[in-house]
Amino acid sequence: MSRVHRVRVSDLVRAVPGERDLRGPEAHHLARVLRVRPGDAVQVFDGGGRIADGTVARVDGDGVVLSLEAPRDG
């Protein structure tokens, strides 16, 4: 069974499906602490009740690019 990594992001209300570029502490935690790789499952949440499922598309330098599905109420 694969692990789904969870990460908090801002502004899922207006988000659309597609790629989302993460920088800062969230990207650092995913890339350096959790050591995610392309294809790893993720679930992002905004702390306001919205969530979106997705996968890691790329890990590059100081950022992580996620490929996300449409956000929904969690």
Long-range contacts (C-beta under 8 A, 24 or more apart in sequence): 2-40, 2-41, 3-41, 4-41, 4-42, 4-43, 5-30, 5-34, 5-36, 5-40, 5-41, 5-42, 5-43, 6-42, 6-43, 6-44, 6-45, 7-42, 7-43, 7-44, 7-45, 8-44, 8-45, 8-46, 8-47, 9-44, 9-45, 9-46, 10-46, 11-46, 12-44, 12-45, 12-46, 12-48, 12-50, 12-51, 12-52, 12-71, 13-46, 13-48, 13-50, 13-71, 15-52, 15-68, 15-71, 16-70, 17-68, 17-69, 17-70, 18-67, 18-68, 19-57, 19-65, 19-66, 19-67, 19-68, 20-44, 20-54, 20-65, 20-66, 20-68, 21-63, 21-64, 21-65, 22-63, 22-64, 22-65, 22-66, 23-62, 23-63, 26-64, 27-62, 27-63, 27-64, 28-62, 30-56, 30-59, 30-64, 31-59, 31-63, 31-64, 36-64, 42-66, 44-68, 45-74, 46-71, 49-73, 49-74, 50-74
